[in-house]
Each structure stands twice: as C-alpha cells, then as structure tokens.
Amino acid sequence: MEGVVRAYDCVIVGAGPAGGRAGMSIAKAGHTVLFLEKRDVVGVPVQCGEGLSQFGLENAGLSEHADWVRERVKGVRAILPDGSDFTVTIPGYCIDRAKFDQWVVQTAVDAGAELRLRTKVSGVHRHDGGWIVETDRGDSFRARTLIGADGPASNVARWAGLLQQRVYVKAVEYRFAAQDWSYPCDGWLIFVYAQKYRGGYAWVFPKNGFYDVGVLAMDRVKELMDAFCAEMRVPLDRIHKKTGGDIPLRYTFSSLAAPGLAIVGDAAGVTNPVFGGGIHPALYSGKVAGDVAVEALARDEMARFQEYDRIMKGSPFLDPVLWKTADLFASWDDAHYNFAGDVVDHGDTGDVTTMRAFWRILTRHPRYLSETRDLLTMRRGMSLTQKYGW
C-alpha cells in the first residue's frame, strides 16, 4: 500500500506507563515494536500527582529504581472538614513521573522497541487483517497489532469505533519549594476532603525538597485551588511549576479490545474514579495487554485480544462498585465526611473491622443507620481503592 514505510508486529500509540509496560512485554518476547509519541520528550509535561503504591509497582511486575523515587510514603492521611483526620496505611512512593515514564519506555527500547517522538497519529484503520497507522508527518505504518495508549483523548478507541462516551473531572497542581510550605506531611500523602470538592479533594504530596499541591473537582478547579493555597497560607507568587488536565471519570466502551487491538491506561478509562489515581491501573492494563499481544502474535490469532477485555472488565480496576462509591462521595456534605472519620475512630482504617464500624454507627450516629446499604457499598469501594487505586 502506498505510503506504508515499514511493518511492525505492534504499533503502540502513546509512550506513557501503560503503553510502555505493554511494549516492554512484547519487545522482550522478540517481536518488533514501534512507539509513536506526539510529545518532544517522554513523560513531559507531567499531568499527574505522581503517587504510586508499592503494591501497584509489584502488581505490574516491576521493581523499585532509585532514579525515579522522590520520597517514600506510608500511605494516605485524610483531612476532614472539622480538622480531624484518619490514615490509610499503604506503603508507596512519590515519584518523578517523567523519569518513571522514561524508565519504563527505555526498558522496552533496550529490549528492541523503536521510539519516534514528535509524531502525532492522525488516524488508524484496518487493512489486510491488521492495521494501518497514519501520522501527521505524512507517513504510515503497517501493524499486525495495535495498542491505544493515547491518554484521556482516547482517539484510537474512537477511530476504531469502540469509545461511546467520555466524562472527565479536572485537576490542577502547583509545585512549591519546601521552604515556602509549612503544613507537615510526616511521610504521608495528604488528601483533604470537603463538600465543596463535590466528590473530589485537595492534595499535598511531599517530593523531597518540594511539595506538589493540587485539587481534583468537577468544576471551579482554579478557584478551589487558590482558596486551598490561601487556607494553607502558601504564597501564590512562589509557585515553581503549574500543571493540570483532564482526568478520566467515566468512560463507556462497546469493548476495550478488537481483533489485534487493545485500549490501555487513561485511554481505557481505568483511572480510579474515587482517588483519581491512574499510574497503577495504567501499568496493570499495559501488562495484561502486552501478555495478551505476545500470545496472539505467537499463535497468529488476533481474536485472542478479546481476552484482554474479559480480564480487565473482571478486574478490581473496573468493578462497578467504584463508580457507585464515587457517586456517593459526590453527594456527601461536610457532616458525612466528619462522620466517616469518627466511624474509624480517627485512627487507621486497617484497624477497624466492619463490626466495630457498625457498632460506632449504632451507638454514636444512629441517624446514619438508614444509609447502611450505601455505607457498605462505600466500604467495599474504598477497600478496592486503597489497594488498587494508586
């Protein structure tokens, strides 16, 4: 076909953690892999809070590297509207996201993958049992398999006719030097909850010399962000860096796969809707897609890609209870958040059994007994989120 420059076993659109992790498996299996990345530098600009749990890293089959660890953390400390708090102990990292993405993709490149930067994909279509991938440079590539890892826009899924609906939330983040920040993190990721965030939150992530401060919400994000900084008494004229963007909240697909095609990471809407965490889900989806692609290529059976859809939809990352939990949080007022802190006795959630929580509701907050079903839904959703949400 005229304009096709070269054929590959797999073309991956997007060189983030999901695409990188998929490419790692495929290249290591000896198949030819091409990354097409629209940005000048992998991982830049960063549009992420940069938190990753130790379990999330291990669940993706990866190990810690000092190059991208900015600070180790004990887990999450949740601050409530009345000033009280509770903790969720899950060891993890504040990472340098750009260096992390570069490390993941470079591992695939070291295994034989090719990387083309400043190359924006302009369309994909089926051809002769595989795919043709067209770029804004006027060249095209033939691919036996295709991985859509192109972020929240999810253009590959849209072109393939898989994406039906997208709903986003907004996030914005400012970076401050440690000397301009006085609120103690003490080794925790700080999440601040209140009715005004409408199911979202404000956050503070320690980064070994810096603090990244952000807000995730349905709307009014900058207004909420500036107000949060004022509450924390941090000078807005001392911002070192600003970033932000769209965070997938609720994506609807006919399928996450088609013969020879998988949609991964933010493009697949696997971002946790409760915490907004996307790195762990992205890595896991990339690992699954990579493993499925290796098997499909080895057997020359592209229909096996439907296994990716089955695995992901049966995974904790896409459990419907997560969206039910997110909707319930969005309906909460400040009194509900304060109540939740009291139910866990302002300690660590790992120390609270369902029976103990129910007893505290019965004896201290009987007016919430009518919401027991919703609270049990949220407990299950939060249990999944604590393990799989970041």
N, C-alpha and C positions, 0 to 999 in steps of 0.2 A: 504493500500500500504506500503510495507516495507520501513523503514527509516523515515516515517512521524511521527514526535514526537507529534504534537498537532494541533488541528484545531482552526482557528480563523475566526471571521466574516470578519475581514480586516487585511491584512498584508501591512504595509507601508515600502517601501524600501527607506531609507533616512530620517534622523531626522533633517531636516532644517526647515525654516519657512513655506514652502509650505506643506511638509508632516506633520509638527507639527500642522498647522492650520486645515488640514483635519482630523487628528486624534483627535483633540480637539472636533470637532462636533460629530464624530462617537462614541467616548467613552462616551461623555455626554448623548448621546441617549441610552446608556445602552448596546452597542454592544462590543464584545471583539476585542481588537486592539493590534497588535504587531508591534513595530518599530524595524527594523533591520538596524543598523548603523555601517558602517565599521570603523569609527574613534574611538579613545580611549575616546574622550570627545566630547560631542555635541557642535558644533559651532567652534571647534578648529581643524586646523588652520583657521583663518579668511581670506577669499579671496574676500573682498568687501570693497568699500569706506565707507559703514556704514551710508548712508543718508536715511532718511525716512520722508516723509511729514506727517503732522498731518492728512490730508485727507486720506492718504494711510492707516494709522492705523485705522481710523474710518471706512473706506470702507471695512476693513476686520472684522469689528465687535469687535475690540479690544480697550482697553483704555491704557493711559499712565501709566508707572510704573517707579518710581524714580531709581530703581535698574539698569536699562539699559540706562537711558538718560545721555549722556556725556555733551551735550550742546544743548540748543535750538537755532534755527537759523531762520532768517527772510525769507530766500529763497535763490535764486541764484544771484550772481553778475558775469556777463560775462565780461571778459577782452579780448579786441580785439588787433590785431597786431599793430595798431598805438598807443596803450596805453590807448585809451578811453574805456569806459565801459557802460553797462546798467544793470538794475536789473529786476528780475522776483520775485515778492513777493508771496511766498507760504510758510507759516509757517511750520516748521518741526523740526527735531531732527538730531543731530549727535549721533549715538547710540553706545553702546558697543555690537557689533554683537554677540559675543559669549554668553554674558549674555542674550541677547534678544532671541536667538535661544533656550537657555536652559529654559527660562521662558515659551516660547510657548510650548515646548515639555513637560515640567514639569506640565503645566496646563492639558495637555492630560493625563499624568500619574496619576495626582491627581484624574482624573475622571475615572480611572480604566485601562488605557492602560498599556502595558508592554513595556519595553525598553531593547534591547540587544545591547550592544556596542561590538566593535571589531569583528563584524560579517559581512563578506562581502558576498553579494548574488552572486552566481555563475551561476544561470540560473532560468528561470521560464517557465512553460508550463501548458497547460490546462489539467484538469483531472476531470472527473465526474461533469461537469457543473461549476467547479470552477477553482482554480489554485493551482499548486504545486510550492513552492518557495524553491530552494536549496541553501545551503550556503557552504562556504569554510571550515566549521567545520565538514562537512560530514552529518549534519542533514538537515531535510526538514520540511516544514510546509505546511499544507493544509489551503487554504484561500477561503472563499466564494467570497471576493472581494479583489482587489489588487490596490494599489496606487503607481505609479512610481514617486518617488521624489528624484531620484538619481543623480541630478545635471547635468552639461553640457554633461557628457558622455552619458547619456540617454540610459543606457543599457537595462532597462526594455522595453522601447519602441522598441528598436532594436530586442530584443528577441521575442517580440510579433508581429513583422512584421509591425509595424506602422511607424517607422522612415525611411525616404527615403534619406535625405541629411542634413548635418550639415556644417555650416560656422561659424567660430569663429573670434573674434578680441582678441587681447592680452592686458592685463593690468598688471602694476607693481606699487607697492606702498611702500614708505618709511615712517617711523614714526620718527619725530624729537621732542625733548623737546622744550617747549615754549621759553626757554632762548636762544636756538640756531636759532630761527626763528624771522625775523624782519618784514615780509610783513603783513600788517594789514588785518584782515578779517572783523572786525567790525560787527560780528553777521551774516555774510553771508557765504554760501558755494561759494568758488571761482572756476569758470571754465574759463580756458584760451584757446582761440580758435586761430588757425592759419592753414594755408595751409599745413604745414609740418606734421600735425597730420592726414591728409587725412580723414577728417570726424570725427576724434576723438578729444581729448582735453587733457589738463593737468588739475589737480585739486588740491585744498588745502581745507581740511576740519578741522575746529577747534575742538579740543576734550578736552577742559578744562585741560590745562597743557601740552597737546601735539598738534602737527599738523600732520595730515596724508596727504602726498603729493604723487600724482600719475600721471600716464599717461595711456591713453587708445588709441590704434592705431592699424592699420592693421599689421604693422611690425616695425622693428628697435626700439622696445619699450625701451630697456635699454639705448640705445644711446640717444633717445629723453628725457628719464627721467633724465639722468645725465646732459644733456645740460640744462634742465629746472631748476634743482637744482643750476647749475652754474649761470644761469640768476637771480635766486632768492638769490644768494650769501649765500647759506646754505652749511656748511661743510659736505662733504660726509663721513668723518671719525667720524661723530657724529650721525650716524643712529642708532636708538634704535631697530628697527624691520623692516624686509623686508617681503613682501608678494606679491602675484600676481597669475595670472592664466588665463584660457580661459573664455571669456565672449560670450555667445550665440549671434550671429548676425542674422542669417537667417536659421531657421530650416524648413524642409519640411516634413509633415506627411501625410499619407493617411487619418488619423483621430487621434484626441487626446484621443480617447476612443474606447473601445470594450466592449462587454458584461462583466460586472464585473470588468472593468479596466479603470483607468484614469491616464493620464500623466500630472504632475503638475510642476510649477516653472521653474527653468532653464532647467530641463529635457524636458519641453514642448516648450522651446524656446520663452517664453513670456517676456523675458527681453527686456526692451525698446531699440530699435536699435538706437535711437537718443542720449539719455543720457547714455545708458548702465545701467540704474537703474533696479535692479531686485527684491528688497525686496517687494515693493508694489504689483507688478504683481504676485509674488510668493504667497504672503498671500491671494490675491484675488482668484487665481486659486485654492489654497488649500481650501478656504472657500466654493467655488462652488462645488468642488469635494466632500467635506465632506457632504454638504447638499444633493447632488445627491445620494451619497452612503447610507445615512440614509434612504432616501425614497426607494431606490432599495432594501435594506435589509428588511425594514418593509413590503414591498409588495412581496418580493422574486421574483422580476422582474429585472434581471440583464441587460436586454436590455435597461433599463432606463438610463444607463450610457451614451448612445449616446446624452442625453440631455446636458451633460457636454460639449461635443464637440460643440454642437449648441450654447450654451451660450457663451463659450469662443471665438469662431470664430465670433460671433456677438458683442463682447465687444470692448471697445476702446483700449484694450491691444493688439489686433491683427488686428487693422484696417490697411489695405494695405497702406494707406497714410503715415504711419510711416516709412515704408521701402523706399518709394519714397522720403520722406524727408531726410532720412539718405543718400541715394544715391546722392541727390543734394548737401548736405553738403560735401560729399566726393569729389565732383567736384569743389568746391569753391576755389578760390585763396584768398590771403590776402585782395585784394581790395574789394571782395564781403563781407567779414566779416566786414570791416570798413564801407562799405555802409550800412549794416544792422544796425549797431549802430547809424548811422546818421538818418536812417529812423524812428527809435524810439526816436530820439532826445536825445539820451544818458540818457534817463530817465527810468521809469519803464514801462514794456510792458503793464501793466494793464491800463495805462493812454492813450494808443494810439489806436484809432479806425481805422478800415480798410480805411475809407475815408481820415482820416488825413495822414495815411501812404502813400496812393496813391498820395495825393497832394504833399507830400515831394519828392516822386519819380519823379513826373511830373515836379516840379519846380527846384529841386536840382540835380536829377540824371536821366535825360531823356534817357540816353543811356541804362538804365536798363528796359525801358518800353517793350522792345522785350521779356523780361523774365517774364512778368506779370503772365502768367499761372503758371510757376514754383514757383514764389513768393507766389501766392495764395495757391498752394499746400503746400508749406513750412509753411505758416501761419497756415493752418489747422493742419498740423502735429505737429507744435510747440504748438498749443493750447491744443491738446491732451496730448502731452508730459509734458507740465507744470503741468497738473492736475494728470495724470496717470503714469508719467514716473519715479517717485521716491517716 
